[in-house]
Amino acid sequence: MLQVKVVSSQLKSILGVITLAGLTVLPAFLFSGTSSKGIQSLVSSFGLFAPMAYIALFALLPVVFFPVAVLAVAGGLLFGLGWGSVYTLAGAAINCALMFLLARSLGQRRIQQLVERRLSAVWQERLKLASGRSGFFLLNFLRLIPAVPYGLINYACGLSEMRFWPYMIASVLGIIPGTIVFLNLGDKALDPASPSFWLAVALLIALFAGTFLMGEKL
């Protein structure tokens, strides 16, 4: 019985390494250096299945720290502000769950090393202790700030004491404002001479400035 448990544990570790490697190497190889226009061209090639392709890309690419802003702008270019918001939030929700669960179960040691290398010690300590109401509001606030590393926060929360559903709710609520701003920019980018495009740029600047000041207070 003990041997079966040991073998099962070893198989789980091996599957975890294979899964993490696949999710890391393949998207990084295929999409390194890709722009919003490149994402738009790729997703458009799927025709009727373009929304599903976009959601899948948003679910997978941030695992390897592909910039979510690039994906959001592409969503605006492809689907406009309305449907782009729906598809982006769907992809982002799947991605948040995926990265959290990867950190918590499959690749914990490797992800712990990654977080320790790339996230400041102060934020590591804060996120390790994130739980309950204070952890919910801390994560919700961090999601509002575009400059905060999105992928590292996902992984760090998976290593913390935070429970899954509070993490998911705080994540989705927190990314809504930034998602809308970046999607709106992509939606208006087709006509850069229009007043609506410059309004979209102004909203983006306001988002960065406002969340920067809020971050300083935090």
N, C-alpha and C positions, 0 to 999 in steps of 0.2 A: 504494500500500500504506500509506504514511504517512497519507494522507488518510482512509483507512478506519479506521485506528487512532484518529485524532483524533475522527472522527464517533462511533465506538463509545464512546470515553471520555466525549464530551459527552452521548450518550444515557444512559449509565450514571449520570452526574451528575444529569440531568434526572429520570430514574426514581427516583433516590435522594431528591431533593427532594420529588417528588410522594408517594412512599411515606411519608416522614417526616411530611410535612404532613397526609396522610390519617390516619395513626396518632395524630397529635397533636391535630388540630382536632376530628375527629368524636367521639372518646370524651370529650374535654373538654367539648364542647357538650352531649352527651347525658347525662352523668353528673355534672356539677358540682353539688355540694351533696347528693349521694345518700348515704343512710345505709345501715346494714346491713339494716334493715327494707325499704328501697327495693330493694336488691339482691335480697333474699329474695323480694319480691313479683314482681319482673321475672323472675327465674330460674324461679320456680314456674309462671309462665304458659306455659313451654315443655313442660310435662307430662313425657312420657317422655324428652324431650331435655334436661331440666333439667341433668343432669350435664355434658353437652357445652356448654351455654350458660354454665354456671359456669366451666368450664375455659377457655373462650374469653375470658370477661371477665377472669379472673385473668391470662391471657396478654397481654391488650392494655392494660387500664387502668393498670397501673403505669408504662407507657411515658410517660404524662403525669402521673406522680407522684400518682396516686390512691392513698390510704392502703391498704396491703396488710392492715393490721390490720382495717379495715372489711370487706374481702372475706373474711378468715379467719373473723371472727365470723359473717358471713352464711353461710359454709359450714357452721359448726356448727349454726346455726339450721335450715338446710335439710336437711342429711344426717346430722347427728350426728357424734360424734367419729371413728368408724371410717372410714366411706366419705368423710366430709368431709376427713379427712387424705389419703386417696388422691387425691381430685379436686384438692385444694389443691396438693399437691406436684407433680401433673402439670401444672397451670396455671402454677405458679411456675417449674418447670423450663423450660417453653416460653418464659415471659417472660424469664428470665435469659438464655437463648440469643438471643432476639430483640433485647434491648437491647444485649447485647455485640456482636452482629453489626452492628447499626445504627451503633454508635459506631465500629466498626472499618472499615466499608466504605462505607456510604451517606451518612451525614450527619456526617462526622468534624469538619469545621470548625465547624459550628453547635453540635454537642454539646460540643466543646472549649470554646467560649465559655460555654456553659451551666454546665459543670462549674467553670470558672474563677470564675464569678459566685457560685455557690452552695455550693461546697465549700472549706473552709479551705486555705490554701496549704500548710500542714504535711501534711495528708492527701493533697493532690494529689501532692506529692513522694514520699510513701511508696508510694502506689499506682502511680505511674509506674514505680517500680523494682521493683514486685511481680513476682517470677518465682521459679521453682524451689520448693524446699521452704518457704522462709521466706514467700514470697508466698502459698502454699497455706494455711499455718497462719494468716497474718494475715487473709486473707479469711474463712476458716472461723470465726475468732474474731469478726470484725466482724458476721457474720451472726447471731451469738447476741444482739447488743445491739439491742433494739427502737428505741432512740433514734437509732441510726446511720441516716442517710438511705438507704433501700434502693435507690431508683431511681438516685441519684447514684453509688452504689458500682458498680452494674451498668455504667453508662456509663463511669465512670472506669476500670474494669478493661478495658473494650473499647479504651481509649486507651493502656493500659499494655503492658508486654512479656509479660504473662501469656498462656499458651497456653490454647486453648479448653477442652480436656477437664479439665485441673486446675482451671480456673475453675468449670466446671459441677459437678464432684464436690464441691469445697469449698463452693460455694453451696448445693447441695441438702442436704448433711450439716449445714451451719450453720443452716439455717432450720428444721430439724425440731423442736427444742425450743420455739421461739417459736410455730411453727405449731400444735403440739399444745396449748399453753397458751391461745391465742386461740380455737381451735376448741372447746376444752373450755368456755370461757366462753360461747360462743354456744350450745353444746349445753345448758348448764344455765340459760341466761337465760330459758327458758320458765317456770321456776319459781323466781323470785327470792327466795322465802321459804324455800327448802329449804337444808339445811346444805351440800349438794353445790355449790350456787351460790356460797355464801360461801367454800367451799374453793377454787373456781375463781378467785374474786377474790384470795384469799390467794396462790395460785400465781402469778397475774399480778404482784402486788406483789413477790413473792420474785424473779421473773424480772428485773424492773426493778432491784431493789436489788442483786441478785447481779451482774448484768452491769455495773451502774454502778460497783461496786467494782472489778471486773475491768478495766473501761475506764480507771479512774483509775490502776491499776498499769501498764497498757500505756502 
